[in-house]
Amino acid sequence: MNVEDFDFHLPEELIAQTPLEHRSESRLMVLDKENGSIEHYRFKNIVDFLEEGDCLVLNDTKVLPARLFGQKGDTGANIEVLLLKQEDGDQWETLVKPAKRVRVGTEIVFGDGKLKAVCVGLKDHGGRILEFHYEGIFYEVLDELGEMPLPPYIRERLDEQDRYQTVFARERGSAAAPTAGLHFTEELLEDLKAKGIHIAFITLHVGLGTFRPVSVDNIEEHDMHAEFYQVSEGTARLLNEVKERGGRVITVGTTSTRTLETIASKHGKFVEENGWTNIFIYPGYEFKGIDALITNFHLPKSTLIMLVSALAGRENVLNAYETAVREKYRFFSFGDAMFIK
């Protein structure tokens, strides 16, 4: 299967640069995966499409303010650092710009010395292992000095940092938000619960690989990045019970989807588990855990549009995306949503 099979024309002005004032007022396209029919609503209408006994699965990962701006300790040259994942103690895998200025032994100073880092190792593609030195609690220092690592296609500055967090974010560790969850408000979640819809949480820490383009022609040769996930015993039990009673498991976002499909593929059911997944879902994949999906509109030729196409059919999805462009839906992280039923 060729990467060009998942291309579509997207006018740049449809890439949402800022979030809407009210999260749940974004648009909602409802796509029937069986017949390809399309309907248009507001996201707050999602309550009407979920039934008593269904289970909505949310990713409660929290985005780190992982972008830091500092200076080299010896020359004062400006250095940008992006935290990717914690390695061991105060050592982190990072991306640095410009990478050529940061060698093993280089010291970087942030916030007038409130935070310092020393390069202790090299990685591919500009990656560096940095060891941080500070007083107090690292995450509190990071909250003070760091900025949200917005995706590269967002060029506007985000004034309210929490708008790139879901209202249910609680487990620190992501380099990017699980953006399908950004549409939910506390009030909307309460409306869903009042209707008898179960709410379950999983954790998958989103890595920057989620933005990495597919660089091969044959998508089966693409090497997926690995991300850490965690599912509790309570969530696994609830999901199994919902399935047994005939309810639907409805994931919010591709991150929740990949987490549940990783576990269901290994065990044939949902179990308590944590680990790393690099599952790559594209057309031909048979879903073993989820029944429906709430997601945003994704980049052309991305692994995310391939996952959506595996669930709803490539022709249905490309037709839906053409409709979204024609109807001027907002795309990507701060954009509108699609419910695949």
Residue pairs with C-beta under 8 A, 6 or more apart in sequence:
1 218
1 219
1 220
1 282
1 283
1 284
2 217
2 218
2 219
3 214
3 216
3 217
3 218
3 219
3 301
4 217
4 301
5 314
6 219
6 300
6 301
6 302
6 305
6 306
6 309
6 314
6 318
7 300
7 301
8 300
8 318
8 321
8 322
8 325
9 325
10 299
10 300
10 325
10 331
11 325
14 325
14 328
14 329
14 330
14 331
14 335
15 153
15 154
15 330
15 331
15 332
15 335
16 330
16 331
16 332
16 333
16 334
16 335
16 336
17 154
17 155
17 156
17 334
18 156
18 158
18 334
19 163
19 164
19 182
19 334
20 26
20 334
22 185
23 43
23 167
23 182
23 183
23 184
23 185
24 42
24 43
24 44
24 183
24 184
24 185
24 187
24 188
25 42
25 43
25 44
26 42
26 43
26 183
26 330
26 335
26 336
26 337
27 40
27 41
27 42
27 43
27 329
27 330
27 336
27 337
28 40
28 41
28 42
28 43
28 45
28 46
28 336
28 337
28 338
28 339
29 38
29 39
29 40
29 41
29 320
29 323
29 324
29 329
29 336
29 337
29 338
29 339
30 38
30 39
30 40
30 41
30 49
30 338
30 339
30 341
31 37
31 38
31 312
31 316
31 317
31 320
31 338
31 339
31 340
31 341
32 38
32 341
33 311
33 312
33 313
33 316
33 340
33 341
36 312
36 313
36 315
36 316
36 319
36 320
38 319
38 320
38 323
40 327
41 48
43 183
43 188
43 336
43 337
44 188
46 183
46 188
46 192
46 294
46 339
47 188
47 191
47 192
47 195
49 339
49 341
50 56
50 192
50 195
50 197
50 248
50 250
51 197
51 247
51 248
52 195
52 196
52 197
53 196
53 197
53 198
53 242
53 245
53 246
53 247
54 197
54 198
54 242
54 247
54 248
54 249
54 250
55 197
55 198
55 199
55 200
55 238
55 239
55 242
55 247
55 248
55 249
55 250
56 192
56 197
56 198
56 199
56 200
56 250
56 252
56 294
57 200
57 201
57 202
57 235
57 239
57 249
57 250
57 251
57 252
57 256
57 260
57 290
58 166
58 168
58 181
58 184
58 199
58 200
58 201
58 202
58 252
58 256
59 166
59 178
59 181
59 201
59 202
59 203
59 204
59 252
59 253
59 255
59 256
59 259
60 166
60 168
60 169
60 170
60 171
60 201
60 202
60 203
61 169
61 171
61 172
61 173
61 174
61 178
61 203
61 204
61 205
61 206
61 255
62 165
62 169
62 170
62 171
62 172
62 173
62 174
63 148
63 149
63 164
63 165
63 169
63 174
63 175
63 176
63 177
63 206
64 83
64 139
64 142
64 146
64 149
64 172
64 173
64 174
64 175
65 142
65 143
65 145
65 146
65 147
65 148
65 149
65 161
66 82
66 83
66 84
66 142
66 146
66 148
66 149
66 175
67 80
67 81
67 82
67 83
67 146
67 147
67 148
67 149
68 80
68 81
68 82
68 83
68 110
68 115
68 142
68 145
68 146
68 147
69 78
69 79
69 80
69 81
69 110
69 147
70 78
70 79
70 81
70 108
70 109
70 110
70 111
70 115
70 117
71 77
71 78
71 79
71 108
71 109
72 79
72 101
72 102
72 106
72 107
72 108
72 109
73 106
73 107
73 108
73 109
73 116
74 107
77 101
79 96
79 97
79 98
79 101
79 102
79 108
80 96
80 97
81 94
81 95
81 96
81 108
81 110
81 117
81 130
82 94
82 95
82 96
82 149
82 175
82 208
83 92
83 93
83 94
83 142
83 146
83 175
84 92
84 93
84 94
84 95
84 127
84 175
84 207
84 208
85 92
85 93
85 173
85 175
85 205
85 207
85 228
86 92
86 93
86 173
87 93
87 129
90 131
90 132
90 133
90 138
91 120
91 129
91 130
91 131
91 132
92 129
92 130
92 132
93 123
93 127
93 128
93 129
94 127
94 128
94 129
94 130
95 125
95 126
95 127
95 128
95 208
96 102
96 108
96 126
96 128
96 130
97 126
99 126
99 127
99 128
102 108
102 119
102 128
103 119
103 122
104 119
104 120
104 121
104 122
105 118
105 119
106 118
106 119
107 116
107 117
107 118
107 119
108 116
108 117
108 118
108 119
108 130
109 115
109 116
110 116
110 117
110 145
111 141
111 144
111 145
114 134
114 135
114 141
114 144
114 145
115 132
115 133
115 134
115 141
115 142
115 145
116 132
116 133
116 134
117 130
117 131
117 132
117 133
118 130
118 131
118 133
119 128
119 129
119 130
120 129
120 130
120 131
121 128
121 129
122 128
122 129
123 129
132 138
134 141
139 172
147 161
148 158
148 161
148 164
149 175
149 176
149 208
150 158
150 164
150 333
151 176
151 211
151 332
151 333
152 211
153 299
153 332
154 332
154 333
154 334
158 164
163 182
164 177
164 182
164 333
165 177
166 177
166 178
166 181
166 182
166 184
167 184
167 185
167 186
167 189
168 181
168 184
168 189
168 201
169 177
171 203
171 205
171 230
173 203
173 205
173 228
174 205
174 206
174 207
175 205
175 206
175 207
175 208
176 206
176 207
176 208
176 210
176 211
176 333
177 206
177 333
178 204
178 206
178 252
178 253
178 255
178 256
179 253
179 296
179 332
179 333
179 334
180 252
180 253
180 254
180 294
180 295
180 296
180 337
181 252
181 253
182 333
182 334
183 294
183 337
184 252
189 199
192 199
193 199
198 238
198 242
198 247
200 235
200 238
200 239
201 232
201 235
202 229
202 230
202 231
202 235
202 256
202 259
202 260
203 228
203 229
203 230
203 231
203 259
204 227
204 228
204 229
204 230
204 255
204 256
204 258
204 259
204 277
205 227
205 228
205 229
206 227
206 255
207 225
207 226
207 227
209 224
209 225
209 227
210 225
210 303
210 304
212 225
213 299
213 301
213 302
214 222
214 301
214 302
214 303
215 222
216 222
219 282
219 306
220 282
222 280
222 303
223 278
224 278
224 279
224 280
224 303
225 278
226 276
226 277
226 278
227 255
227 258
227 276
227 277
227 278
228 274
228 275
228 276
229 258
229 259
229 262
229 273
229 274
229 275
229 276
229 277
230 273
230 274
231 259
231 260
231 263
231 270
231 271
231 272
231 273
231 274
232 272
233 272
235 270
235 272
236 263
236 270
236 271
236 272
236 273
237 270
239 249
239 260
239 270
239 289
240 269
240 270
242 248
242 249
243 249
243 270
248 291
248 292
249 260
249 289
249 290
249 291
249 292
250 290
250 291
250 292
250 293
250 294
251 257
251 260
251 290
251 292
251 293
251 294
252 294
252 295
253 293
253 294
253 295
253 296
254 293
254 295
254 304
254 307
254 308
257 281
257 290
257 293
257 307
257 311
258 277
258 279
258 281
258 307
259 277
260 270
260 289
260 290
261 279
261 281
261 287
261 288
261 289
261 290
262 277
262 279
263 270
263 271
263 273
263 289
264 270
264 288
264 289
265 279
265 288
265 289
267 273
268 288
270 289
280 303
280 306
281 306
281 307
281 310
282 303
282 306
282 307
282 309
282 310
283 306
283 309
283 310
283 313
283 314
284 310
285 310
287 310
287 311
290 311
292 339
292 340
292 341
293 308
293 311
293 339
293 340
294 337
294 338
294 339
294 340
295 304
295 308
295 337
295 338
295 340
296 331
296 332
296 333
296 335
296 336
296 337
296 338
297 321
297 324
297 329
297 330
297 331
297 332
297 335
297 336
297 337
297 338
298 304
298 305
298 308
298 331
298 332
299 305
299 332
305 317
305 321
308 317
308 338
308 340
309 317
309 318
311 340
312 320
312 340
320 338
324 331
324 336
324 338
329 335
329 336
330 336
